[in-house]
Structure formats: C-alpha cells, structure tokens
Amino acid sequence: MLTRSVVPVAVLLLGGAVVQQGVAQSFRTVSASRLLGDEQSLEVDVQFGVGKLTVQPGTGRALYRTSVHYMEEKFRAITSYNHQSRRLRVGVEKRGGFPNIGTFKTPQLLDLSLTPAVPIELRADVGAAEARIELGGLSVQSVEIKAGAADATVSFDRPNLIECSEFDIKTGAAEFHADGLGNARCAKISFSGGAGDITLDFTGEWMAGSKMEGDVKLTFGALQLRLPRQVGVTVSVDRLLASFDEAGFTRRGTQYVSQGYERATATLALSIKAVVGDIDVVWIDR
C-alpha cells in the first residue's frame, strides 16, 4: 500500500489503495477543524450519498471537527467554511458516473461533530447511506433532513439547548427513525415520506406549556408513533387504504383525543395523511 500526505491549513490528507476482486480502489481521508471564535450562529450543510454518516455534539473549544473517508476516483470531498456567512459545507460529491457500491471493501465514512455553544441551522442531504445524527445537547435552531434510499436515525437523547422553529424531514424508500422528539423543543415537525418503515418517537423532557404541531404525510409503508402518556395528543387522520390504531384515543368529531388531554401541561397536535399502510401507536409511560 502506498501512502502520501499533504498538510494545508486545518486539513490533513492521507491517501491509500484498497484492492478487492482484482480492482484497485483508492481511498483518501480529509480531516478539518476550526476553533470557536466570535461566531454567533452556524449554518451547516451536509451532502453525503453513499456510506456511513455520523453527526454528534462536539466537546472542547472546536466550532466543528470533521473527517471524510472517500473513494477518490468517484468522489471529491467537501470541507469548506465561510467565516463571513458562518456557513460550513461538508460531505462528498460525485465526480461523474455512479460507483458500484458492491465492490467497496472499505465504506465511505463521514464523521462530524458540532459545538453546542452557538445556534445551528442544519441541512443534511443523505442518499443511499447509513446515517446516525445525534442532536441532543446542541443548540439547534432548525433542521432539514432529506433521506433517499437510506437507513437513517435522527435523535435527541438530551434536550435541545434552545427553542427550535421547525424540523423538516423528507424521505424516499427509507427506513427512518426520529427519536426523542420531545427533547427537540421544535414548534413544528413536518414529515413527508414516499415508502418505508418510519418511526416517530415523541418521548423526552417536555416542558410545561410546550405546544408542538406535527404534519405527517406517508404514501406507502408503516408508521409507528411513540407517544408519551403525560402529553395531551390530538390526531387528525386523512387515510385511503391505511389503518389507524385508535387505542388510547377518544373520537371527537374529526379528531382523536388522548385520554387525560385536559389535564396535560404539554400538547402535541398531529395531522396525518396516509395512502397505503399501517399507522400504529405505542404509548410510553415516562
């Protein structure tokens, strides 16, 4: 294996060759970081089509740290930060054609950590990738996730440090999980999916007086709603060939209302439109 290295400002490049089934595949790793300065906000754009993506809260004085391991014949790495616009772009983009994913001996990898110290607007475009995006403990102002043929999980294992305006999710033929949405502190959550196995988990540390709206559209697939019993939930359902689990709800006109809704100190209003599939509800006692 041949290696070579070049060291520009805040970026380390390491090259090498990986051979599988007689085909040489050269992978390169690009690493970048920046110390936290006078930034009052941060826009983050992630573009990642093939491989494994990890996003998580950072530690120390870094505004961000990122490492991209990619197939250099087919892709080029994106690691750029504009101090004036406070915009970070990371990921990979295709050089041309489409790689034969089955011949990858070493998967493409993107690891990104972000500071909790400044408000973040996150946009992520994920293709045929495995994505694990942990946003708990960050200062998330807004989130936009696009996932194609992906296996993706976005989670808040701890409360968001600030209030979030909107969490927008669009998926194709994906397996998608959104966990701990009660910790997201978002005023509105929008989900639009073509087909797939979808889980929307609304557990978390709901603050007294919290009001969240959810707009869910699913063309074909299975949707599981994980709902905390202590939160007052209303559901409006527009469905064609989709089933809806009514357990734990009382029908009031065109809405389903959770038991104990009037006593709840936090509320969730869901509007669901489903064409074909199952809508299952799991009540969580916590």
N, C-alpha and C positions, 0 to 999 in steps of 0.2 A: 504494500500500500504506500502510495506516495502522498506526502502532505506538504502543504505550503501555507504561509501565513502572511497577512498584511495587516498593519495596525494603524488605521486612521483615528481621528478624534472620536472617542467613546464607542468605536466599533472594532470588533475582532473577527477576522475571517479565518476559518480553518477549512481546508479542502481535503478530500479523500476519495477513494474509489471503492464501490461496493459491487461485487460480481455475483450474479445469480443466473443459473441456467445458461451460462456462456455469454451473458450480456453485461457489459460494464456499465455501471450506473454511478455517476459521481455526485456525491452529496456534499454540501457545504453548510457550515453553521455561521450565522451572523448574530452577534450579541451587541446590545446597545443599552445605555442607561443615561439618566440625567438627574443631577441633584435638584432638589426642590429649591426654587428661588423666590421670586416675587409673584408667582402665579396666583391668581385669584379664582381661576377656573381652568378646566381642561376638557377639550373635545377629543374623543378617541374614536378612530375609525379602524376596524379590524376587517381584513379581507383574507379569507382562508378557504380554499376549495377542497383540498384533499389532504387527509392526515389526521393528526390529533391536536386539538386546541385546548389550552388551559389558561383561564384568566382567574386571578385571585388578588386579594388585598396584599399590598406590599408592607414592608417594615423599614425602619430606619429613615434616612433623610432623602431617599430617592423619590423623584417625581414619578418615574417609571423604570422598570427593568424589563427587557425582552430578549428572547433567544429564539431564532428561527433556524430550523434544520430542514433543508430543502434539496430537491433534485435539480441541480443547476442546469442540466441540458433542457429541461422542460419548463422551468420556472425561474423567476427572479425575485429576490427578497425585497420587501418594502420596510424600511425603518427610517422614517423622517419625522422631524419635529420642527414646527414653525413657532418660534418664540413670540412673534408679533401676534399671530392669530390664536396662539395657545392650542394648536392642533397637532395631535400625534397620529401618524398613519403607520400601521404595522401589518405584516402579512406576507403573502406571496401572490404573484400574478403569472399567468401563463405566458410563455414565450411564443407559443404557436402550436397548433395541434392539440391533441389530448393524450395524456400519459396512459400507458397500460398499467392500471393500478395493481393488477395481479402479479406483476413482476417486481414490485417493491420488496426488497429484503429488509430495508430499514424505512419505517414510515416517516413521512414528513411530520415535523413537530413545531408547534408554536407555543411558547410559554410567555405570558405577560403578567406582570404584577403592577398594581397602580396604588398611588398614595391615597390614604383616607383623608388627607389634610385639606383637599380642595374639592369643590363641587365638580362632578364629572357628568358629561353627556356622552353616553356610549352607544355606538352603532357598530353592529357586527354582521357581516355577510358571510355565512357558512355554507359551503356546498356539500359534497359527499364526504363529510368529516365526522369525527367523533369529538364533540365539544363538551367541556365541563367549565362552566362560567360561574364562579362564586363571587357574589357581590355583597355579602353580609359584612357589615363593619365599614363599608366605604361611604362616601358622601355622593350618592347617586341622584342626579337631578332629573335625568330621563334616560330611557333605554329603548333601543330599536334593534330587534333581532330578526334576521332573515335566515332561515334554515331550509336548504333544499332536501336532498336525499340524505339526511343527517340523523345521527343518534346524538341528541343534544339535551343537556340538563343545565338550566339556569336556576340558581338557588340563592337564598338569603338565609344563611344559618344564624345570623345575628341581625338586629335591627339596623336599617339604614340610618346614617347619622343625621340626615336632613330629610325634608319632605320632597317627594318625587312627583312631578307633574303627570307623566304618562309612561307606561310600559307597553310597548307595541311589539307584537310577535306575529310573524308571518312564516308559515312552513309549507313545504311541498309534501312529498311522500316521506314523512319523517316519523321517528319515534321521539317524542318531545316531552320533557318533564320540566315544570316550573314549580319549585319547592320553596316553602316558607314565604309565600306572597304576603302574609300578614305582617312580615317584617319589612316589606318593601316601602311602606308608607307612601304608596302611589295613590293619587286621586282617581286615576282611571287606568284600567288594564284592558288592552284590546288583543284578541287572538283571532287569527284567520288561518285556517288550515285546509289543504286540499284533500289529503288522505293520510291516515296514520293512526298510531296509538298515542293518545295525548293524555297527560295527567296535569291538572292544575290544582296545586296544593295551597290552600289559603290559611294554613296554620301560621302561628307566630305570636309575637307580643303585640297584640292590638291595643292601641292607646284609647283611653276613654274619649268618646266624642269623634272617633275616626269614622269617616264615611268613604267607602270605595265603590266605584262603579266598574262592572266588567262587561265587555261586549265580546261575545264568542260566536264565531262562525266556523262551521265544520261541514265540508261537503260529503266526505265518506270516511268512516273509521269509528274508533271507540274513544269516548271521552270519559275520564274519571274525574269527578270533583271531590276533593277532600276538604270538608268544611268543618270549622271548629264550632262546637255547640254553643259556646258563650257569645258568639257573634249572631246578630239578627240578620237573617238572609231572606231576600226575596228573589224569585226566579220567574222570568217571563220566557216561555219556550215557543218558538215557531218551528215546527218539525213536519217533515213529509213522511218518510219511511224510517224514522228514528224513534227509539223507545226512550222513555224518561222514568227514572226511579223516583217515585213520589214519597218514599218512606221518610218520615221526619218533617213533612210539609203538610199544610192545610190549604186547600184550594179556596181562593178568594177572588171571584171574578176570573180575570185572565191571568192572575198571578198565583204562584205557590209561595206561601209564607211559612218560615220555620217556626217551630214551637218555641215559645218564650220570646218572640220577637219584640214585644212591647217592653220587656224588662232589659233588653240588651243595651249596653252602653256604646257599642260599636256596630256598624251596619255594613252589609255588602249587598248591592243590588246587581243581579246578573241578568243579562239579556242574551239568550241563546238561540241561534238559528242553525238547525242541523237538517241535512237532507237524508242521508242513509247512515245508519249506525246505532250505537247504544250510548246512552248517557247514564252513567252510574254515579251514585252519590255515596260517599263514605263519611260518616260523622265521627269527628275526633273529639274525645273528652280531654281537652287540655287548653 
